[in-house]
Amino acid sequence: MGAMHDPLGPDAVEAVARGRFGRPCRYLPEVGSTNTEALAWAADGADEGAIVVTEHQTAGRGRRGRTWFDEPGTSLLFSLILRPGIAFDRLGLLPVALGTAVATALEDACGIAARTKWPNDVTVRGRKIAGILVETKLVGSNVDIAVAGVGLNHDWSGVQVPGGIADTATSVSTEVADAIPPRATMLGELLAAFELLYQLVVGGSDPAELLDRARSRSGVLGQPVGIRTAEGSLVSGIARDLTADGGLQVETEGGPRVFHVGEVEQLRPVR
């Protein structure tokens, strides 16, 4: 489809925004990182729901400092400003809600059976289709500012994807045989899904409803996994559940353990 025929400027973004999320929109044809731009905008007083959108990131990042591959115009790249005002112990629910929203939007807009891979990936058939990154600013023990960043592989038709990425990732155009929805349509679906789940995080209620929805979209629960910890060790076991604060409960040889940081490095998907 290409960027020239798939506009993602402020008018297109604000036209698909159904609630508070997506207004105002700051569109940048190219930026180092939408998360960095959004954090700076938030520090200058931007309201919750403001969004930074770009065609291309020159320094996009994921967990553990990884960079994000995108050819200009082929991805949906944005960062949403949030002002959750929640206690720090609910912070882990934000990426749970965001990942679940991405998977939900992919199914609703494209019929793609996407699954979340705790804590920050969304996959299809075991291949990564989107990455998320939530960054925050604390005031005391509360999360005053959060930025929810999403990078979604949208249209790879005619794009030369590096071999190492092509072997482990996919895109909307790869998974859908017919014409794919424009990026603005995808963004509208995603923002609507996330705004609904976000209220379950910030409302102060029991997170049971959010966790039930997240479990139904998980591609990890019930699977053998290896968790790479922040210290670099690999812990193997069976992913059993999501905890009330967004952690992952894993049954290991030494008994159950809950991880709040780490990465699912090994995963054998259900066949």
C-alpha positions as a LaTeX table, in Angstrom:
\begin{tabular}{lrrr}
\hline
Residue & $x$ (\AA) & $y$ (\AA) & $z$ (\AA) \\
\hline
Met1 & 0.00 & 0.00 & 0.00 \\
Gly2 & 2.81 & 2.40 & 0.93 \\
Ala3 & 2.88 & 5.63 & 2.88 \\
Met4 & 1.81 & 7.80 & $-0.10$ \\
His5 & $-1.50$ & 5.92 & $-0.32$ \\
Asp6 & $-1.96$ & 5.26 & 3.38 \\
Pro7 & $-1.89$ & 8.65 & 5.13 \\
Leu8 & $-1.36$ & 8.82 & 8.85 \\
Gly9 & $-1.34$ & 12.56 & 9.51 \\
Pro10 & $-3.29$ & 14.40 & 12.24 \\
Asp11 & $-6.52$ & 14.61 & 10.23 \\
Ala12 & $-6.52$ & 10.87 & 9.52 \\
Val13 & $-5.67$ & 9.99 & 13.12 \\
Glu14 & $-8.18$ & 12.29 & 14.78 \\
Ala15 & $-10.90$ & 11.12 & 12.36 \\
Val16 & $-10.64$ & 7.55 & 13.69 \\
Ala17 & $-10.34$ & 8.47 & 17.39 \\
Arg18 & $-13.58$ & 7.39 & 19.04 \\
Gly19 & $-12.85$ & 8.42 & 22.61 \\
Arg20 & $-10.26$ & 10.50 & 24.44 \\
Phe21 & $-7.28$ & 8.63 & 23.03 \\
Gly22 & $-5.79$ & 9.98 & 19.80 \\
Arg23 & $-6.35$ & 13.71 & 20.33 \\
Pro24 & $-4.39$ & 15.88 & 19.80 \\
Cys25 & $-2.05$ & 14.21 & 17.34 \\
Arg26 & 1.54 & 15.23 & 16.72 \\
Tyr27 & 2.63 & 13.81 & 13.36 \\
Leu28 & 6.33 & 13.62 & 12.53 \\
Pro29 & 7.44 & 12.10 & 9.21 \\
Glu30 & 10.59 & 10.88 & 10.94 \\
Val31 & 11.67 & 10.87 & 14.58 \\
Gly32 & 14.30 & 9.24 & 16.72 \\
Ser33 & 11.77 & 7.58 & 19.03 \\
Thr34 & 8.07 & 8.30 & 19.47 \\
Asn35 & 8.38 & 7.37 & 23.14 \\
Thr36 & 11.10 & 9.96 & 23.69 \\
Glu37 & 9.04 & 12.59 & 21.88 \\
Ala38 & 5.91 & 11.71 & 23.84 \\
Leu39 & 7.69 & 11.81 & 27.20 \\
Ala40 & 9.02 & 15.28 & 26.43 \\
Trp41 & 5.57 & 16.44 & 25.27 \\
Ala42 & 4.01 & 15.05 & 28.45 \\
Ala43 & 6.60 & 16.90 & 30.55 \\
Asp44 & 5.53 & 20.08 & 28.76 \\
Gly45 & 1.94 & 19.49 & 29.86 \\
Ala46 & 0.30 & 17.46 & 27.09 \\
Asp47 & $-3.02$ & 15.97 & 28.13 \\
Glu48 & $-3.78$ & 12.30 & 28.50 \\
Gly49 & $-4.76$ & 10.88 & 25.12 \\
Ala50 & $-2.30$ & 12.97 & 23.11 \\
Ile51 & $-0.47$ & 10.85 & 20.56 \\
Val52 & 2.78 & 10.98 & 18.61 \\
Val53 & 2.73 & 9.22 & 15.24 \\
Thr54 & 5.52 & 8.76 & 12.73 \\
Glu55 & 6.33 & 7.05 & 9.44 \\
His56 & 9.82 & 6.04 & 10.55 \\
Gln57 & 11.89 & 5.86 & 13.72 \\
Thr58 & 15.64 & 6.26 & 13.46 \\
Ala59 & 16.24 & 5.22 & 17.07 \\
Gly60 & 13.13 & 3.23 & 17.97 \\
Arg61 & 13.72 & 0.97 & 20.91 \\
Gly62 & 12.30 & $-2.05$ & 22.62 \\
Arg63 & 13.10 & $-3.90$ & 25.78 \\
Arg64 & 16.75 & $-4.22$ & 26.81 \\
Gly65 & 17.75 & $-1.44$ & 24.41 \\
Arg66 & 16.87 & $-3.29$ & 21.21 \\
Thr67 & 16.18 & $-1.29$ & 18.06 \\
Trp68 & 13.01 & $-1.61$ & 15.99 \\
Phe69 & 13.14 & $-2.38$ & 12.26 \\
Asp70 & 10.87 & $-0.38$ & 9.98 \\
Glu71 & 10.96 & 0.89 & 6.43 \\
Pro72 & 9.26 & 4.31 & 6.16 \\
Gly73 & 5.51 & 3.93 & 5.74 \\
Thr74 & 5.36 & 0.17 & 6.35 \\
Ser75 & 4.58 & 0.18 & 10.08 \\
Leu76 & 2.10 & 1.69 & 12.49 \\
Leu77 & 4.34 & 3.53 & 14.94 \\
Phe78 & 2.95 & 5.63 & 17.76 \\
Ser79 & 3.22 & 6.57 & 21.41 \\
Leu80 & 0.22 & 7.52 & 23.53 \\
Ile81 & 0.48 & 9.83 & 26.54 \\
Leu82 & $-1.21$ & 8.58 & 29.71 \\
Arg83 & $-1.65$ & 10.14 & 33.13 \\
Pro84 & $-2.79$ & 7.10 & 35.12 \\
Gly85 & $-2.14$ & 8.34 & 38.66 \\
Ile86 & $-1.98$ & 4.73 & 39.83 \\
Ala87 & 0.12 & 3.19 & 42.56 \\
Phe88 & 3.40 & 1.69 & 41.43 \\
Asp89 & 2.19 & $-1.82$ & 42.23 \\
Arg90 & $-0.39$ & $-1.59$ & 39.39 \\
Leu91 & 2.17 & $-0.48$ & 36.82 \\
Gly92 & 2.59 & $-4.01$ & 35.43 \\
Leu93 & $-1.05$ & $-4.02$ & 34.36 \\
Leu94 & $-0.43$ & $-1.30$ & 31.75 \\
Pro95 & 1.58 & $-3.50$ & 29.34 \\
Val96 & $-0.87$ & $-6.33$ & 29.97 \\
Ala97 & $-3.73$ & $-4.08$ & 28.88 \\
Leu98 & $-1.80$ & $-2.66$ & 25.92 \\
Gly99 & $-0.68$ & $-6.01$ & 24.54 \\
Thr100 & $-4.19$ & $-7.41$ & 24.91 \\
Ala101 & $-5.58$ & $-4.37$ & 23.07 \\
Val102 & $-3.17$ & $-4.87$ & 20.15 \\
Ala103 & $-4.14$ & $-8.54$ & 19.84 \\
Thr104 & $-7.83$ & $-7.66$ & 20.07 \\
Ala105 & $-7.54$ & $-4.97$ & 17.38 \\
Leu106 & $-5.74$ & $-7.32$ & 15.00 \\
Glu107 & $-8.56$ & $-9.82$ & 15.27 \\
Asp108 & $-11.36$ & $-7.25$ & 15.08 \\
Ala109 & $-9.90$ & $-5.33$ & 12.12 \\
Cys110 & $-8.20$ & $-8.11$ & 10.18 \\
Gly111 & $-9.37$ & $-11.47$ & 11.49 \\
Ile112 & $-5.82$ & $-12.26$ & 12.59 \\
Ala113 & $-5.57$ & $-14.67$ & 15.53 \\
Ala114 & $-2.85$ & $-12.76$ & 17.38 \\
Arg115 & $-1.53$ & $-13.76$ & 20.79 \\
Thr116 & 0.44 & $-11.90$ & 23.44 \\
Lys117 & 3.88 & $-13.03$ & 24.49 \\
Trp118 & 4.51 & $-11.67$ & 27.97 \\
Pro119 & 5.58 & $-9.01$ & 28.62 \\
Asn120 & 5.97 & $-6.93$ & 25.46 \\
Asp121 & 5.33 & $-8.84$ & 22.22 \\
Val122 & 2.31 & $-9.74$ & 20.11 \\
Thr123 & 2.72 & $-12.74$ & 17.83 \\
Val124 & 0.97 & $-14.64$ & 15.06 \\
Arg125 & 1.86 & $-18.29$ & 14.52 \\
Gly126 & 4.80 & $-17.75$ & 16.85 \\
Arg127 & 6.16 & $-14.82$ & 14.81 \\
Lys128 & 6.31 & $-11.28$ & 16.13 \\
Ile129 & 3.88 & $-8.85$ & 14.54 \\
Ala130 & 4.03 & $-6.06$ & 17.12 \\
Gly131 & 6.08 & $-4.83$ & 20.03 \\
Ile132 & 5.02 & $-2.60$ & 22.88 \\
Leu133 & 6.98 & $-0.53$ & 25.36 \\
Val134 & 5.53 & 1.32 & 28.35 \\
Glu135 & 7.78 & 3.95 & 29.92 \\
Thr136 & 6.87 & 5.95 & 33.00 \\
Lys137 & 7.64 & 8.88 & 35.26 \\
Leu138 & 7.00 & 8.44 & 38.96 \\
Val139 & 5.96 & 11.11 & 41.45 \\
Gly140 & 6.44 & 9.64 & 44.89 \\
Ser141 & 4.93 & 6.17 & 44.78 \\
Asn142 & 2.44 & 6.98 & 42.01 \\
Val143 & 2.79 & 6.71 & 38.25 \\
Asp144 & 2.23 & 10.30 & 37.15 \\
Ile145 & 3.08 & 9.94 & 33.46 \\
Ala146 & 3.19 & 6.86 & 31.27 \\
Val147 & 3.85 & 6.56 & 27.56 \\
Ala148 & 2.46 & 3.55 & 25.72 \\
Gly149 & 4.52 & 2.87 & 22.60 \\
Val150 & 3.47 & 0.46 & 19.86 \\
Gly151 & 5.25 & $-0.70$ & 16.73 \\
Leu152 & 3.06 & $-2.83$ & 14.44 \\
Asn153 & 4.34 & $-4.41$ & 11.23 \\
His154 & 1.67 & $-3.34$ & 8.77 \\
Asp155 & 2.54 & $-3.62$ & 5.06 \\
Trp156 & 5.64 & $-5.57$ & 4.04 \\
Ser157 & 4.57 & $-6.11$ & 0.43 \\
Gly158 & 7.50 & $-5.23$ & $-1.78$ \\
Val159 & 9.81 & $-4.66$ & 1.20 \\
Gln160 & 13.15 & $-6.41$ & 1.55 \\
Val161 & 13.07 & $-7.58$ & 5.16 \\
Pro162 & 16.43 & $-8.63$ & 6.63 \\
Gly163 & 16.75 & $-12.42$ & 6.89 \\
Gly164 & 17.14 & $-12.51$ & 10.65 \\
Ile165 & 13.89 & $-10.56$ & 11.07 \\
Ala166 & 11.96 & $-12.31$ & 8.29 \\
Asp167 & 12.61 & $-15.64$ & 10.02 \\
Thr168 & 11.04 & $-14.56$ & 13.31 \\
Ala169 & 8.54 & $-11.81$ & 12.46 \\
Thr170 & 5.47 & $-11.21$ & 10.33 \\
Ser171 & 3.19 & $-8.38$ & 9.23 \\
Val172 & $-0.49$ & $-7.68$ & 8.62 \\
Ser173 & 0.04 & $-7.94$ & 4.85 \\
Thr174 & 1.75 & $-11.31$ & 5.29 \\
Glu175 & $-1.15$ & $-12.71$ & 7.30 \\
Val176 & $-4.08$ & $-11.31$ & 5.31 \\
Ala177 & $-4.73$ & $-12.53$ & 1.77 \\
Asp178 & $-7.07$ & $-9.70$ & 0.78 \\
Ala179 & $-6.59$ & $-5.94$ & 0.97 \\
Ile180 & $-5.45$ & $-4.85$ & 4.40 \\
Pro181 & $-7.06$ & $-2.06$ & 6.44 \\
Pro182 & $-5.29$ & 1.30 & 6.30 \\
Arg183 & $-3.03$ & 2.12 & 9.21 \\
Ala184 & $-5.45$ & 4.78 & 10.46 \\
Thr185 & $-8.22$ & 2.18 & 10.66 \\
Met186 & $-5.93$ & $-0.14$ & 12.59 \\
Leu187 & $-5.00$ & 2.70 & 14.93 \\
Gly188 & $-8.66$ & 3.53 & 15.60 \\
Glu189 & $-9.42$ & $-0.09$ & 16.51 \\
Leu190 & $-6.37$ & $-0.29$ & 18.74 \\
Leu191 & $-7.02$ & 2.95 & 20.59 \\
Ala192 & $-10.65$ & 1.99 & 21.23 \\
Ala193 & $-9.66$ & $-1.43$ & 22.57 \\
Phe194 & $-6.94$ & 0.02 & 24.76 \\
Glu195 & $-9.07$ & 2.83 & 26.19 \\
Leu196 & $-11.60$ & 0.26 & 27.38 \\
Leu197 & $-8.95$ & $-1.90$ & 29.07 \\
Tyr198 & $-7.10$ & 1.13 & 30.43 \\
Gln199 & $-10.15$ & 2.03 & 32.51 \\
Leu200 & $-9.86$ & $-1.37$ & 34.18 \\
Val201 & $-6.32$ & $-0.45$ & 35.22 \\
Val202 & $-6.85$ & 3.09 & 36.49 \\
Gly203 & $-10.34$ & 2.66 & 37.95 \\
Gly204 & $-8.98$ & 1.10 & 41.13 \\
Ser205 & $-11.19$ & $-1.96$ & 40.82 \\
Asp206 & $-10.20$ & $-5.59$ & 41.05 \\
Pro207 & $-8.22$ & $-6.40$ & 37.88 \\
Ala208 & $-10.05$ & $-9.71$ & 37.40 \\
Glu209 & $-11.87$ & $-8.63$ & 34.23 \\
Leu210 & $-8.69$ & $-7.32$ & 32.62 \\
Leu211 & $-6.78$ & $-10.47$ & 33.54 \\
Asp212 & $-9.52$ & $-12.71$ & 32.15 \\
Arg213 & $-9.35$ & $-10.89$ & 28.83 \\
Ala214 & $-5.56$ & $-11.02$ & 28.86 \\
Arg215 & $-5.54$ & $-14.76$ & 29.56 \\
Ser216 & $-7.82$ & $-15.37$ & 26.60 \\
Arg217 & $-5.30$ & $-13.61$ & 24.30 \\
Ser218 & $-2.15$ & $-15.14$ & 25.79 \\
Gly219 & 0.06 & $-17.39$ & 23.72 \\
Val220 & 2.27 & $-18.15$ & 26.70 \\
Leu221 & 0.03 & $-19.56$ & 29.42 \\
Gly222 & 0.18 & $-23.33$ & 29.66 \\
Gln223 & 3.36 & $-23.45$ & 27.58 \\
Pro224 & 6.93 & $-24.49$ & 28.43 \\
Val225 & 8.96 & $-21.29$ & 28.67 \\
Gly226 & 12.40 & $-20.03$ & 29.53 \\
Ile227 & 12.46 & $-16.69$ & 31.32 \\
Arg228 & 15.60 & $-14.62$ & 30.87 \\
Thr229 & 15.88 & $-12.58$ & 34.05 \\
Ala230 & 17.33 & $-9.10$ & 34.41 \\
Glu231 & 20.43 & $-10.70$ & 35.90 \\
Gly232 & 20.89 & $-12.82$ & 32.78 \\
Ser233 & 19.95 & $-16.24$ & 34.15 \\
Leu234 & 17.49 & $-18.50$ & 32.36 \\
Val235 & 14.66 & $-20.01$ & 34.42 \\
Ser236 & 12.66 & $-22.82$ & 32.80 \\
Gly237 & 9.16 & $-23.96$ & 33.63 \\
Ile238 & 5.51 & $-23.86$ & 32.61 \\
Ala239 & 3.78 & $-20.48$ & 32.40 \\
Arg240 & 0.70 & $-20.89$ & 34.57 \\
Asp241 & $-1.01$ & $-17.54$ & 35.12 \\
Leu242 & $-0.96$ & $-13.76$ & 35.18 \\
Thr243 & $-0.94$ & $-12.26$ & 38.65 \\
Ala244 & $-3.03$ & $-9.38$ & 39.97 \\
Asp245 & $-0.17$ & $-6.94$ & 39.39 \\
Gly246 & 0.65 & $-8.11$ & 35.85 \\
Gly247 & 3.41 & $-10.57$ & 36.69 \\
Leu248 & 3.86 & $-13.99$ & 35.12 \\
Gln249 & 3.57 & $-17.04$ & 37.37 \\
Val250 & 5.80 & $-19.90$ & 36.26 \\
Glu251 & 5.86 & $-23.41$ & 37.67 \\
Thr252 & 9.54 & $-24.36$ & 37.96 \\
Glu253 & 11.27 & $-27.45$ & 39.31 \\
Gly254 & 11.84 & $-25.56$ & 42.53 \\
Gly255 & 8.20 & $-24.51$ & 42.85 \\
Pro256 & 6.10 & $-21.60$ & 41.58 \\
Arg257 & 7.82 & $-18.29$ & 40.87 \\
Val258 & 6.39 & $-14.92$ & 39.84 \\
Phe259 & 8.29 & $-12.70$ & 37.40 \\
His260 & 7.66 & $-8.98$ & 37.06 \\
Val261 & 10.60 & $-8.31$ & 34.78 \\
Gly262 & 12.25 & $-10.64$ & 32.35 \\
Glu263 & 11.66 & $-11.99$ & 28.89 \\
Val264 & 10.19 & $-15.16$ & 27.48 \\
Glu265 & 13.22 & $-16.31$ & 25.52 \\
Gln266 & 12.13 & $-19.85$ & 24.73 \\
Leu267 & 8.62 & $-20.78$ & 23.81 \\
Arg268 & 7.27 & $-23.84$ & 22.05 \\
Pro269 & 3.88 & $-22.81$ & 20.64 \\
Val270 & 0.89 & $-25.10$ & 20.63 \\
Arg271 & 0.62 & $-27.00$ & 17.33 \\
\hline
\end{tabular}
